[in-house]
Amino acid sequence: MVDQPTGQLIATADGTDLVVSRTFRSSIEDVWASVTESDRTARWFGPWEGDAAPGRMIRMQMAFEEQAPWFDVRIDACDPPRRLALSMNAESGSSRIELLLAHADGRTELRLVHHLEATDKPGEMGPGWEYYLDMLVASRDGLPTRSFDDYYPAMKPYFEALRTGTGPR
């Protein structure tokens, strides 16, 4: 788990991506299972239900949010064990997310890419993704989870500085 935010904003041809990553001393298949199998996603984000396949809709729960809401998720692409692209519709709006995995030298890097809309606020989104990826680390390593209050609003200025070009890129 990290004490400082690690996210980056990256300009793309279509807009801006918020990228947050973590590295695991594990096989790519094991990390893939942590982000795709419902019983394992339940430990750090929430369970999902449905017939998962590209082009299909599933329902996913944000189990660690107030009232633990369920929302619809469209699986846009699934290339095991390297790429999962999702479109999500939640109360807070719609989002396009990609989970990209790469393995080298006994380590697997997971990059979460949130394709930001012009109205998205990285100061709101970034701390949340840092929190959830740290929840993933805690669930895999048997560590206690931290409070979201450790992330927000403390990390908001870091991500806002990225947006305005006054922070690290």
GROMACS elastic network, one bead per residue, 0.5 to 0.9 nm:
[ bonds ]
;  ai    aj funct       b0    kb
    1    22     6  0.84615   500
    1   131     6  0.89957   500
    1   133     6  0.80924   500
    1   134     6  0.50051   500
    1   135     6  0.80653   500
    1   136     6  0.89327   500
    1   137     6  0.62019   500
    1   138     6  0.71563   500
    2     5     6  0.69605   500
    2     6     6  0.79038   500
    2   130     6  0.81910   500
    2   134     6  0.70265   500
    3   150     6  0.88355   500
    3   151     6  0.87761   500
    4   155     6  0.78358   500
    5    20     6  0.85985   500
    5   126     6  0.82092   500
    5   127     6  0.74927   500
    5   130     6  0.66874   500
    5   151     6  0.85577   500
    5   155     6  0.65296   500
    5   158     6  0.73015   500
    5   159     6  0.82998   500
    6    19     6  0.85437   500
    6    20     6  0.62316   500
    6    21     6  0.72898   500
    6    22     6  0.88597   500
    6   130     6  0.75882   500
    7    18     6  0.67277   500
    7    19     6  0.54281   500
    7    21     6  0.72194   500
    7   126     6  0.66642   500
    7   127     6  0.86800   500
    7   129     6  0.85955   500
    7   130     6  0.75002   500
    7   158     6  0.88963   500
    7   159     6  0.75569   500
    7   162     6  0.89781   500
    7   169     6  0.85796   500
    8    17     6  0.80175   500
    8    18     6  0.57570   500
    8    19     6  0.51965   500
    8    20     6  0.65841   500
    8   126     6  0.87890   500
    8   159     6  0.80013   500
    8   162     6  0.71917   500
    8   168     6  0.76691   500
    8   169     6  0.55979   500
    9    16     6  0.65013   500
    9    17     6  0.55902   500
    9    19     6  0.63171   500
    9   122     6  0.83861   500
    9   159     6  0.83055   500
    9   162     6  0.63483   500
    9   163     6  0.71615   500
    9   169     6  0.63277   500
   10    15     6  0.85876   500
   10    16     6  0.55844   500
   10    17     6  0.51307   500
   10    18     6  0.65226   500
   10    19     6  0.74022   500
   10   169     6  0.74829   500
   11    14     6  0.81035   500
   11    15     6  0.59939   500
   11    17     6  0.64072   500
   12    15     6  0.51286   500
   12    16     6  0.54800   500
   12    17     6  0.69415   500
   13    16     6  0.81208   500
   14    17     6  0.89736   500
   14   115     6  0.87013   500
   15   115     6  0.76971   500
   15   116     6  0.70459   500
   15   117     6  0.73588   500
   15   118     6  0.75147   500
   16   114     6  0.86453   500
   16   115     6  0.63304   500
   16   116     6  0.56230   500
   16   117     6  0.76592   500
   16   118     6  0.82294   500
   17   113     6  0.62048   500
   17   114     6  0.55883   500
   17   116     6  0.55893   500
   17   117     6  0.89407   500
   18   112     6  0.80539   500
   18   113     6  0.57077   500
   18   114     6  0.50570   500
   18   115     6  0.64557   500
   18   116     6  0.67298   500
   18   122     6  0.72170   500
   18   125     6  0.84095   500
   18   126     6  0.72469   500
   19   111     6  0.65398   500
   19   112     6  0.56296   500
   19   114     6  0.64088   500
   19   115     6  0.86610   500
   19   126     6  0.85204   500
   20   110     6  0.84022   500
   20   111     6  0.58434   500
   20   112     6  0.52928   500
   20   113     6  0.67148   500
   20   114     6  0.85292   500
   20   126     6  0.78073   500
   20   129     6  0.69451   500
   20   130     6  0.67874   500
   20   133     6  0.81020   500
   21   109     6  0.69100   500
   21   110     6  0.54353   500
   21   112     6  0.59478   500
   21   113     6  0.85716   500
   21   130     6  0.84156   500
   21   133     6  0.76696   500
   22   108     6  0.84350   500
   22   109     6  0.58503   500
   22   110     6  0.54420   500
   22   111     6  0.67649   500
   22   112     6  0.86913   500
   22   133     6  0.70738   500
   22   134     6  0.82535   500
   22   137     6  0.80761   500
   23    26     6  0.87735   500
   23   107     6  0.65428   500
   23   108     6  0.55718   500
   23   110     6  0.61804   500
   23   111     6  0.87031   500
   24    27     6  0.81794   500
   24    28     6  0.88773   500
   24    31     6  0.76837   500
   24   106     6  0.85975   500
   24   107     6  0.54796   500
   24   108     6  0.51663   500
   24   109     6  0.63378   500
   24   110     6  0.79825   500
   24   137     6  0.80958   500
   25   106     6  0.60537   500
   25   108     6  0.63976   500
   25   109     6  0.89365   500
   26    29     6  0.82740   500
   26    30     6  0.65550   500
   26    31     6  0.68661   500
   26   103     6  0.87358   500
   26   106     6  0.64490   500
   26   107     6  0.56601   500
   26   108     6  0.60803   500
   27    30     6  0.53121   500
   27    31     6  0.65287   500
   27    32     6  0.85918   500
   27   103     6  0.72243   500
   27   106     6  0.68929   500
   27   107     6  0.68430   500
   27   108     6  0.62901   500
   28    31     6  0.52220   500
   28    32     6  0.59668   500
   28    33     6  0.85753   500
   28    81     6  0.65502   500
   28    82     6  0.78382   500
   28   101     6  0.69102   500
   28   102     6  0.69423   500
   28   103     6  0.58762   500
   28   107     6  0.78914   500
   28   108     6  0.55062   500
   28   109     6  0.82267   500
   28   110     6  0.89796   500
   29    33     6  0.61768   500
   29    34     6  0.87300   500
   29    80     6  0.82396   500
   29    81     6  0.59607   500
   29    82     6  0.88766   500
   30    33     6  0.50938   500
   30    34     6  0.64322   500
   31    35     6  0.66189   500
   31    36     6  0.88022   500
   31    81     6  0.84877   500
   31   101     6  0.81542   500
   31   108     6  0.72773   500
   31   109     6  0.87900   500
   31   110     6  0.79110   500
   31   140     6  0.89482   500
   32    35     6  0.53262   500
   32    36     6  0.61172   500
   32    37     6  0.82435   500
   32    80     6  0.74234   500
   32    81     6  0.55789   500
   32    82     6  0.75791   500
   32    83     6  0.89089   500
   32   101     6  0.75926   500
   32   110     6  0.88581   500
   33    36     6  0.51217   500
   33    37     6  0.53395   500
   33    38     6  0.88708   500
   33    40     6  0.71676   500
   33    41     6  0.85288   500
   33    81     6  0.84071   500
   34    37     6  0.61811   500
   34    38     6  0.84593   500
   34    39     6  0.85843   500
   34    40     6  0.51682   500
   34    41     6  0.60099   500
   34    43     6  0.88912   500
   34    44     6  0.89268   500
   34   136     6  0.78048   500
   34   140     6  0.79549   500
   35    38     6  0.81815   500
   35    40     6  0.70458   500
   35    41     6  0.56954   500
   35    99     6  0.83042   500
   35   136     6  0.84970   500
   36    39     6  0.89043   500
   36    40     6  0.75005   500
   36    41     6  0.66462   500
   36    84     6  0.85474   500
   37    40     6  0.53662   500
   37    41     6  0.60928   500
   37    42     6  0.85294   500
   37    47     6  0.83704   500
   37    48     6  0.83771   500
   38    41     6  0.50765   500
   38    42     6  0.59549   500
   38    43     6  0.88668   500
   38    46     6  0.76469   500
   38    48     6  0.53369   500
   38    49     6  0.73415   500
   38    60     6  0.89651   500
   39    42     6  0.52848   500
   39    43     6  0.71031   500
   39    46     6  0.85004   500
   39    47     6  0.63176   500
   39    48     6  0.83739   500
   40    43     6  0.54585   500
   40    44     6  0.74676   500
   40    45     6  0.88081   500
   40    46     6  0.84239   500
   40    47     6  0.77085   500
   40   139     6  0.84639   500
   40   140     6  0.89875   500
   41    44     6  0.56070   500
   41    45     6  0.55040   500
   41    46     6  0.54199   500
   41    47     6  0.56226   500
   41    48     6  0.77608   500
   41   136     6  0.81619   500
   42    45     6  0.55616   500
   42    48     6  0.76903   500
   42    61     6  0.82626   500
   42    62     6  0.87448   500
   42    63     6  0.72822   500
   43    46     6  0.65309   500
   43    47     6  0.79596   500
   43    63     6  0.87961   500
   43   135     6  0.79871   500
   43   136     6  0.75158   500
   43   139     6  0.59712   500
   43   140     6  0.87302   500
   44    47     6  0.89876   500
   44    63     6  0.82665   500
   44    64     6  0.79652   500
   44   132     6  0.66194   500
   44   133     6  0.79431   500
   44   134     6  0.84431   500
   44   136     6  0.50103   500
   44   137     6  0.83822   500
   44   138     6  0.79456   500
   44   139     6  0.61185   500
   44   140     6  0.89323   500
   45    60     6  0.89990   500
   45    61     6  0.75491   500
   45    62     6  0.58172   500
   45    63     6  0.60843   500
   45    64     6  0.66058   500
   45   132     6  0.65327   500
   45   133     6  0.88578   500
   45   135     6  0.75364   500
   45   136     6  0.77093   500
   46    60     6  0.66658   500
   46    62     6  0.50289   500
   46    64     6  0.72167   500
   46    68     6  0.85018   500
   47    59     6  0.85623   500
   47    60     6  0.59176   500
   47    61     6  0.56442   500
   47    62     6  0.78337   500
   47    63     6  0.74797   500
   48    58     6  0.68154   500
   48    59     6  0.54769   500
   48    61     6  0.61909   500
   48    70     6  0.87214   500
   49    52     6  0.80529   500
   49    58     6  0.58147   500
   49    59     6  0.53748   500
   49    60     6  0.65100   500
   49    61     6  0.88586   500
   50    56     6  0.87811   500
   50    57     6  0.73058   500
   50    59     6  0.64803   500
   50    60     6  0.89530   500
   51    56     6  0.72712   500
   51    57     6  0.76022   500
   51    58     6  0.66166   500
   52    55     6  0.86855   500
   52    56     6  0.63071   500
   52    57     6  0.70996   500
   52    58     6  0.63174   500
   52    74     6  0.89479   500
   52    75     6  0.72872   500
   53    56     6  0.54900   500
   53    57     6  0.80687   500
   53    58     6  0.89038   500
   53    75     6  0.64560   500
   53    76     6  0.86210   500
   53    77     6  0.81694   500
   53    78     6  0.73510   500
   54    57     6  0.85193   500
   54    74     6  0.78890   500
   54    76     6  0.54781   500
   54    77     6  0.51903   500
   54    78     6  0.60180   500
   54    85     6  0.89284   500
   55    74     6  0.65104   500
   55    75     6  0.54579   500
   55    76     6  0.55298   500
   55    77     6  0.73682   500
   56    73     6  0.83763   500
   56    74     6  0.57250   500
   56    75     6  0.57060   500
   56    76     6  0.78334   500
   57    72     6  0.66134   500
   57    73     6  0.54980   500
   57    75     6  0.63239   500
   58    71     6  0.84982   500
   58    72     6  0.59703   500
   58    73     6  0.52937   500
   58    74     6  0.64239   500
   58    75     6  0.77223   500
   59    70     6  0.64253   500
   59    71     6  0.55734   500
   59    73     6  0.59144   500
   59    74     6  0.87178   500
   60    63     6  0.89031   500
   60    69     6  0.83838   500
   60    70     6  0.54030   500
   60    71     6  0.55025   500
   60    72     6  0.64095   500
   60    73     6  0.67604   500
   61    64     6  0.86693   500
   61    65     6  0.89665   500
   61    68     6  0.63504   500
   61    69     6  0.56470   500
   61    71     6  0.63935   500
   61    72     6  0.89545   500
   62    65     6  0.56527   500
   62    66     6  0.85777   500
   62    67     6  0.87004   500
   62    68     6  0.52238   500
   62    69     6  0.56103   500
   62    70     6  0.63216   500
   62    71     6  0.80430   500
   63    66     6  0.80933   500
   63    67     6  0.80212   500
   63    69     6  0.70831   500
   63    70     6  0.83685   500
   64    67     6  0.84264   500
   64    68     6  0.61647   500
   65    68     6  0.50230   500
   65    69     6  0.71865   500
   66    69     6  0.75764   500
   69    90     6  0.83053   500
   69    91     6  0.84808   500
   70    90     6  0.77238   500
   71    88     6  0.72752   500
   71    89     6  0.60212   500
   71    90     6  0.51505   500
   71    91     6  0.78109   500
   72    87     6  0.84341   500
   72    88     6  0.59469   500
   72    89     6  0.54539   500
   72    90     6  0.69781   500
   73    86     6  0.64541   500
   73    87     6  0.56337   500
   73    89     6  0.64096   500
   73    90     6  0.87105   500
   74    85     6  0.85622   500
   74    86     6  0.55968   500
   74    87     6  0.50422   500
   74    88     6  0.63488   500
   74    89     6  0.85808   500
   75    78     6  0.71227   500
   75    84     6  0.75893   500
   75    85     6  0.61780   500
   75    87     6  0.66207   500
   75    88     6  0.88343   500
   76    84     6  0.77191   500
   76    85     6  0.52116   500
   76    86     6  0.52873   500
   76    87     6  0.67195   500
   77    83     6  0.73806   500
   77    84     6  0.56701   500
   77    86     6  0.71257   500
   77    98     6  0.89176   500
   78    81     6  0.83328   500
   78    82     6  0.81916   500
   78    83     6  0.58033   500
   78    85     6  0.64355   500
   78    86     6  0.88137   500
   79    82     6  0.57696   500
   79    84     6  0.63368   500
   79    85     6  0.89126   500
   80    83     6  0.62268   500
   80    84     6  0.75455   500
   81    84     6  0.83126   500
   81   100     6  0.86932   500
   81   101     6  0.70313   500
   81   102     6  0.86913   500
   82    99     6  0.78569   500
   82   100     6  0.56021   500
   82   102     6  0.64872   500
   83    98     6  0.69307   500
   83    99     6  0.56378   500
   83   101     6  0.63899   500
   84    97     6  0.82542   500
   84    98     6  0.55804   500
   84    99     6  0.51476   500
   84   100     6  0.67454   500
   84   101     6  0.89614   500
   85    96     6  0.73952   500
   85    97     6  0.58065   500
   85    99     6  0.64536   500
   85   100     6  0.85767   500
   86    95     6  0.81056   500
   86    96     6  0.57422   500
   86    97     6  0.52187   500
   86    98     6  0.62060   500
   86    99     6  0.85147   500
   87    94     6  0.71039   500
   87    95     6  0.56506   500
   87    97     6  0.63717   500
   87    98     6  0.88400   500
   88    93     6  0.81185   500
   88    94     6  0.53847   500
   88    95     6  0.51320   500
   88    96     6  0.63693   500
   88    97     6  0.78445   500
   89    92     6  0.79140   500
   89    93     6  0.58360   500
   89    95     6  0.66387   500
   90    93     6  0.52913   500
   90    94     6  0.61823   500
   90    95     6  0.83055   500
   91    94     6  0.82433   500
   95   114     6  0.73012   500
   95   115     6  0.72073   500
   95   116     6  0.74402   500
   95   117     6  0.79197   500
   96   113     6  0.83762   500
   96   114     6  0.60315   500
   96   115     6  0.54994   500
   96   116     6  0.76149   500
   96   117     6  0.89080   500
   97   112     6  0.70557   500
   97   113     6  0.55976   500
   97   115     6  0.61658   500
   97   116     6  0.89836   500
   98   111     6  0.79516   500
   98   112     6  0.58304   500
   98   113     6  0.50265   500
   98   114     6  0.65647   500
   98   115     6  0.80642   500
   99   110     6  0.67306   500
   99   111     6  0.57643   500
   99   113     6  0.63641   500
   99   114     6  0.89028   500
  100   109     6  0.80180   500
  100   110     6  0.57307   500
  100   111     6  0.50553   500
  100   112     6  0.64474   500
  100   113     6  0.77150   500
  101   108     6  0.66407   500
  101   109     6  0.55732   500
  101   111     6  0.63654   500
  101   112     6  0.88761   500
  102   107     6  0.83281   500
  102   108     6  0.55697   500
  102   109     6  0.53345   500
  102   110     6  0.68647   500
  102   111     6  0.85520   500
  103   106     6  0.69475   500
  103   107     6  0.56249   500
  103   109     6  0.63593   500
  104   107     6  0.55059   500
  104   108     6  0.65567   500
  104   109     6  0.84112   500
  105   108     6  0.84103   500
  112   129     6  0.80866   500
  112   133     6  0.85997   500
  114   125     6  0.87401   500
  116   119     6  0.78667   500
  116   120     6  0.57834   500
  116   121     6  0.81331   500
  116   122     6  0.80581   500
  117   120     6  0.52148   500
  117   121     6  0.86350   500
  118   121     6  0.83210   500
  120   123     6  0.89195   500
  120   124     6  0.81842   500
  120   125     6  0.77691   500
  121   124     6  0.54407   500
  121   125     6  0.63055   500
  121   126     6  0.84499   500
  121   159     6  0.87235   500
  121   160     6  0.79315   500
  121   163     6  0.84313   500
  122   126     6  0.53050   500
  122   127     6  0.82437   500
  122   156     6  0.79158   500
  122   159     6  0.56116   500
  122   160     6  0.63329   500
  122   162     6  0.81945   500
  122   163     6  0.69490   500
  123   126     6  0.57994   500
  123   127     6  0.69442   500
  123   152     6  0.89282   500
  123   153     6  0.85115   500
  123   155     6  0.74677   500
  123   157     6  0.66171   500
  123   158     6  0.74144   500
  123   161     6  0.84824   500
  123   162     6  0.88138   500
  123   163     6  0.81983   500
  124   127     6  0.63914   500
  124   128     6  0.70354   500
  124   152     6  0.80214   500
  124   153     6  0.83904   500
  124   155     6  0.89760   500
  124   156     6  0.64869   500
  124   159     6  0.81215   500
  124   160     6  0.86742   500
  125   128     6  0.53299   500
  125   129     6  0.64414   500
  125   130     6  0.88200   500
  125   156     6  0.86972   500
  125   159     6  0.85168   500
  126   129     6  0.53106   500
  126   130     6  0.62264   500
  126   131     6  0.86117   500
  126   155     6  0.77649   500
  126   156     6  0.74341   500
  126   158     6  0.88729   500
  126   159     6  0.62578   500
  127   130     6  0.50603   500
  127   131     6  0.61231   500
  127   132     6  0.86923   500
  127   148     6  0.84455   500
  127   151     6  0.54442   500
  127   152     6  0.58931   500
  127   153     6  0.77757   500
  127   154     6  0.82294   500
  127   155     6  0.56561   500
  127   156     6  0.64591   500
  127   159     6  0.78574   500
  128   131     6  0.50599   500
  128   132     6  0.62327   500
  128   133     6  0.86656   500
  128   148     6  0.77271   500
  128   151     6  0.73218   500
  128   152     6  0.75911   500
  129   132     6  0.50394   500
  129   133     6  0.60442   500
  129   134     6  0.83862   500
  130   133     6  0.53456   500
  130   134     6  0.61362   500
  130   135     6  0.85757   500
  130   151     6  0.75133   500
  131   134     6  0.51553   500
  131   135     6  0.61513   500
  131   136     6  0.87365   500
  131   146     6  0.81045   500
  131   147     6  0.83392   500
  131   148     6  0.64119   500
  131   150     6  0.84853   500
  131   151     6  0.64333   500
  131   152     6  0.88992   500
  132   136     6  0.62873   500
  132   137     6  0.87376   500
  132   148     6  0.89820   500
  133   137     6  0.63506   500
  133   138     6  0.86479   500
  134   138     6  0.61220   500
  134   139     6  0.85144   500
  134   145     6  0.79906   500
  134   146     6  0.83241   500
  135   138     6  0.50122   500
  135   139     6  0.60486   500
  135   140     6  0.85907   500
  135   143     6  0.89310   500
  135   144     6  0.87755   500
  135   145     6  0.61394   500
  135   146     6  0.76857   500
  136   139     6  0.51253   500
  136   140     6  0.62208   500
  136   141     6  0.85772   500
  137   140     6  0.52650   500
  137   141     6  0.60457   500
  137   142     6  0.83345   500
  137   143     6  0.78700   500
  138   141     6  0.51645   500
  138   142     6  0.56281   500
  138   144     6  0.62047   500
  138   145     6  0.60361   500
  138   146     6  0.88009   500
  139   142     6  0.54083   500
  139   143     6  0.65550   500
  139   144     6  0.80869   500
  139   145     6  0.79319   500
  140   143     6  0.78521   500
  146   149     6  0.82336   500
  146   150     6  0.69535   500
  146   151     6  0.89242   500
  147   150     6  0.55568   500
  147   151     6  0.76204   500
  148   151     6  0.52989   500
  148   152     6  0.62651   500
  149   152     6  0.52567   500
  149   153     6  0.70817   500
  149   154     6  0.78912   500
  150   153     6  0.78594   500
  150   154     6  0.67646   500
  150   155     6  0.84270   500
  151   154     6  0.54468   500
  151   155     6  0.55166   500
  151   156     6  0.80036   500
  152   155     6  0.57074   500
  152   156     6  0.63144   500
  153   156     6  0.52241   500
  153   157     6  0.78875   500
  154   157     6  0.71300   500
  154   158     6  0.83690   500
  155   158     6  0.54578   500
  155   159     6  0.67610   500
  155   160     6  0.88847   500
  156   159     6  0.53958   500
  156   160     6  0.61388   500
  156   161     6  0.85906   500
  157   161     6  0.59689   500
  157   162     6  0.86081   500
  158   161     6  0.52381   500
  158   162     6  0.65366   500
  158   163     6  0.89733   500
  158   167     6  0.67644   500
  158   168     6  0.85129   500
  159   162     6  0.50266   500
  159   163     6  0.64327   500
  159   164     6  0.88624   500
  159   167     6  0.78313   500
  160   163     6  0.50000   500
  160   164     6  0.63336   500
  160   165     6  0.85604   500
  160   166     6  0.85210   500
  160   167     6  0.80940   500
  161   164     6  0.51526   500
  161   165     6  0.59638   500
  161   168     6  0.78921   500
  162   165     6  0.51096   500
  162   166     6  0.60721   500
  162   168     6  0.63307   500
  162   169     6  0.65053   500
  163   166     6  0.77073   500
  163   167     6  0.79432   500
  164   167     6  0.76064   500
  165   168     6  0.78252   500
  165   169     6  0.79561   500
  166   169     6  0.89504   500
